């Protein structure tokens, strides 16, 4: 699988990442099978969080045989020092490792979140201490708003950003271009969420087939490939598919065919985006 450099970190990651939600609620045996398949297919980037149910507990033993050869990213949703330290230590234990290659503030959305994280007694104090202790190598964040992402990048030299870079939000929501530009200026590693999102679930939609998706995902191989290719046509290191094993498997099967979109394809994707409702919008 193609690998791309992760900003200024010196790391090279597979263009498709493994989202830990894939193994949430799996049997230990199935979790091991899926992780081994991903690893054997060339994936070396694994991402998880304590808020993903039992995903950490399932991923830890499954990933243990390959731990030295992969880049493991985790997150904390805690905004203050004490809570984030507690989550960090528990996640290390769950994942059977002594360090994370990347530790991230999870789903930062408001400027209040940003102030808490970076202020006195904030979670950043845990991150900096843990980096000195060798428990984390790189510091990053995931965000679900342009405002929060820009504020974080302007106030600290983060190593990475994990953000929804998606064909519909980009073209129909003005959500993403400004964040990508700022992250590139700061030479950050840029990671993509929601590359395979179609938009919000319609009101009467049957969500039972994709219970792990809080948004409506792209589901046909043609659309999935289009979504991934759009995201990876930009200077983005890797895209993390949804947590549904079926959708992850389809994405994995396309790993050698994710060429950049040409001009005609980009025009078609803009039309597709305009006909739907983007998952996120930015009015700034």
C-alpha positions in Angstrom: 0.0 0.0 0.0 1.1 3.5 -0.7 2.6 5.3 2.2 2.9 9.1 2.7 4.9 11.2 5.0 3.2 12.5 8.2 4.2 16.2 8.2 7.5 16.9 9.9 7.4 13.8 12.1 9.5 11.7 9.8 6.9 8.9 9.9 5.5 7.2 6.8 1.8 6.0 7.1 -0.4 3.9 4.9 -2.9 6.0 3.0 -5.7 4.0 4.6 -5.8 3.9 8.4 -7.6 1.4 10.7 -10.3 3.0 12.9 -10.6 1.1 16.1 -14.4 1.1 16.0 -14.1 -1.7 13.4 -13.4 -4.1 16.3 -15.9 -2.7 18.8 -18.3 -5.4 19.9 -16.3 -8.1 18.0 -15.2 -11.4 19.5 -11.5 -11.4 20.4 -11.0 -14.0 17.7 -12.7 -11.8 15.0 -10.8 -8.7 16.2 -7.5 -10.6 15.7 -8.5 -11.8 12.3 -9.5 -8.3 11.1 -6.4 -6.6 12.5 -4.1 -9.3 11.0 -5.8 -8.8 7.6 -5.3 -5.0 7.8 -1.7 -5.4 8.8 -1.0 -8.0 6.1 -2.6 -5.7 3.5 -0.1 -2.9 4.4 -1.9 -0.8 7.0 0.5 0.5 9.6 -1.7 3.3 11.0 -4.2 2.4 13.7 -6.4 4.9 15.5 -8.6 4.4 18.6 -10.2 6.2 21.5 -11.6 5.3 24.9 -15.1 6.6 23.8 -15.4 3.8 21.2 -17.0 1.3 23.5 -14.8 -1.8 24.1 -12.6 -1.0 21.0 -9.4 -0.4 23.0 -9.9 -3.7 24.9 -10.4 -5.6 21.7 -7.7 -3.8 19.7 -5.0 -4.2 22.4 -4.5 -8.0 22.2 -5.2 -8.1 18.5 -2.5 -5.6 17.7 0.0 -6.8 20.2 1.9 -9.1 17.8 2.4 -6.2 15.4 2.8 -3.3 17.9 6.5 -2.6 17.1 5.8 -2.3 13.4 2.8 0.0 13.5 1.9 3.6 14.3 -0.6 3.6 17.1 -2.7 6.8 17.7 -5.1 7.3 20.6 -7.2 10.1 22.0 -8.7 11.6 25.1 -12.0 13.5 25.4 -10.9 14.9 28.7 -10.1 18.6 28.7 -8.4 19.0 32.0 -5.1 17.6 33.4 -6.3 15.1 35.9 -8.9 13.5 33.7 -6.7 13.3 30.7 -3.9 11.6 32.7 -6.3 9.1 34.0 -7.6 8.3 30.5 -4.0 8.1 29.1 -2.9 5.6 31.7 -6.0 3.4 31.2 -5.7 3.5 27.4 -2.1 2.4 27.6 -3.1 -0.5 29.8 -6.1 -1.4 27.6 -3.9 -1.4 24.4 -1.0 -3.3 26.1 1.6 -0.8 25.2 4.0 1.5 27.0 3.6 4.4 24.6 1.4 5.9 21.9 3.0 7.2 18.7 0.4 9.9 18.6 -1.9 11.1 21.4 -4.7 13.5 20.4 -7.3 15.8 21.9 -10.6 14.2 20.8 -13.4 16.0 18.9 -12.5 19.5 19.9 -15.5 21.6 18.8 -15.8 24.9 20.7 -13.4 27.7 21.6 -14.3 26.9 25.3 -12.8 23.4 24.7 -9.6 25.1 23.3 -9.3 27.4 26.3 -9.7 24.5 28.8 -7.2 22.3 27.0 -4.5 25.0 26.7 -5.2 26.9 29.9 -3.9 26.4 33.5 -4.6 22.9 34.7 -5.6 21.9 31.1 -5.1 18.6 29.4 -2.1 20.0 27.5 -0.1 19.8 30.7 -0.7 16.0 30.8 0.4 15.7 27.1 3.6 17.6 27.6 4.5 15.7 30.8 3.7 12.4 29.1 5.9 13.3 26.1 8.8 13.9 28.5 8.1 10.6 30.1 8.2 8.8 26.8 4.6 7.7 27.0 3.6 9.7 23.9 5.8 10.7 20.9 3.7 13.2 19.0 0.8 15.5 20.0 -2.2 16.1 17.8 -6.0 16.8 17.9 -9.2 15.9 16.1 -11.7 18.6 15.6 -15.2 18.9 14.2 -15.3 22.7 13.7 -13.2 25.1 11.6 -13.1 27.6 14.5 -11.7 25.1 17.0 -9.2 23.7 14.5 -7.9 27.1 13.5 -7.6 28.3 17.1 -5.7 25.2 18.2 -3.2 25.5 15.3 -2.7 29.2 16.0 -2.0 28.6 19.7 0.3 25.5 19.7 2.7 23.8 17.3 0.8 20.5 17.0 2.4 17.6 15.1 -0.9 16.4 13.5 -4.5 17.2 12.8 -7.3 14.7 12.2 -10.2 16.5 10.5 -13.3 15.8 8.3 -11.9 16.2 4.8 -14.8 15.1 2.7 -16.0 15.8 -0.9 -19.4 17.1 0.2 -18.3 19.3 3.1 -15.4 20.7 1.0 -17.5 21.5 -2.1 -20.9 22.3 -0.6 -20.1 23.4 2.9 -16.9 25.5 2.6 -15.6 23.2 5.4 -12.0 22.1 5.1 -10.0 24.2 2.6 -9.0 26.8 5.1 -8.0 24.2 7.7 -5.9 22.2 5.2 -4.1 25.4 4.1 -3.2 26.4 7.7 -2.1 22.9 8.6 0.2 22.8 5.5 1.6 26.2 6.5 2.5 24.7 9.8 4.0 21.6 8.2 1.7 19.4 10.2 0.8 15.8 9.5 -2.7 15.8 8.0 -5.1 12.9 8.6 -8.7 12.6 7.3 -11.9 11.6 8.9 -15.3 11.2 7.1 -13.8 10.7 3.6 -16.6 8.1 3.1 -19.4 10.2 4.6 -22.4 11.1 2.4 -24.1 13.5 4.8 -26.5 13.5 7.8 -28.9 10.6 8.0 -32.3 11.5 6.5 -35.0 11.6 9.1 -36.7 8.3 8.2 -33.6 6.4 7.2 -33.1 2.8 8.3 -29.8 3.0 10.2 -29.8 -0.7 11.3 -27.3 -1.9 8.7 -24.7 0.7 9.8 -25.2 1.1 13.5 -21.6 2.3 14.1 -22.1 5.3 11.7 -23.7 8.4 13.2 -23.8 9.9 9.6 -25.0 8.3 6.4 -22.0 6.6 4.7 -21.2 6.1 1.1 -22.0 2.5 0.5 -21.4 1.5 -3.2 -17.9 0.6 -4.3 -18.0 3.4 -6.9 -19.0 6.1 -4.4 -16.5 4.8 -1.8 -13.7 4.9 -4.3 -14.7 8.4 -5.4 -14.8 9.7 -1.8 -11.4 8.2 -0.9 -9.8 9.4 -4.1 -11.2 13.0 -3.6 -9.7 13.2 -0.1 -6.4 11.6 -1.1 -6.1 13.8 -4.1 -5.2 16.5 -1.6 -1.9 16.7 0.4 -3.3 14.5 3.1 -1.4 11.6 4.6 -4.1 9.1 5.3 -7.9 8.6 5.5 -9.6 6.5 8.2 -12.7 4.7 6.8 -15.9 4.3 8.9 -16.0 1.8 11.8 -18.3 -0.7 9.9 -16.3 -3.7 9.0 -18.1 -4.1 5.7 -17.3 -0.6 4.6 -13.7 -0.8 5.9 -13.2 -4.0 3.9 -14.5 -2.4 0.7 -12.0 0.5 1.2 -9.2 -1.9 1.9 -9.9 -3.7 -1.3 -9.2 -0.4 -3.2 -5.9 0.2 -1.6 -3.9 0.0 -4.9 -6.4 2.0 -7.0 -6.6 5.4 -5.2 -5.2 7.6 -8.0 -5.9 11.4 -7.9 -9.1 12.6 -9.5 -8.8 14.2 -12.9 -10.6 17.4 -13.9 -13.7 15.7 -15.3 -14.0 13.6 -12.2 -13.6 16.7 -9.9 -16.4 18.4 -11.9 -18.7 15.4 -11.4 -18.0 15.3 -7.7 -18.8 19.0 -7.3 -22.2 18.3 -8.9 -22.7 15.3 -6.6 -21.9 17.4 -3.6 -24.2 20.2 -4.7 -27.1 17.7 -4.9 -26.8 16.6 -1.2 -26.6 18.0 2.3 -23.0 18.3 3.7 -22.3 16.8 7.1 -20.6 20.0 8.2 -20.7 23.6 7.0 -18.7 26.7 7.7 -20.2 30.1 7.2 -17.1 32.2 8.1 
